[in-house]
């Protein structure tokens, strides 16, 4: 996967997670999504991807 598609995929995922955080009523889901969002933003900023 090239850098351009990776960046656009990360941006799309960040937008999706932000929408979930805004619309959910569950505090546990909101907390988990906030942690996931933090990790995604770090990946987008530094280009670090976790190995499965």
Residue pairs with C-beta under 8 A, 6 or more apart in sequence:
6 49
7 44
10 40
10 43
10 44
11 44
13 40
14 37
14 40
14 41
14 44
17 33
17 36
17 37
17 40
18 37
20 29
20 33
21 30
21 33
21 34
21 37
24 30
24 33
42 48
43 49
43 50
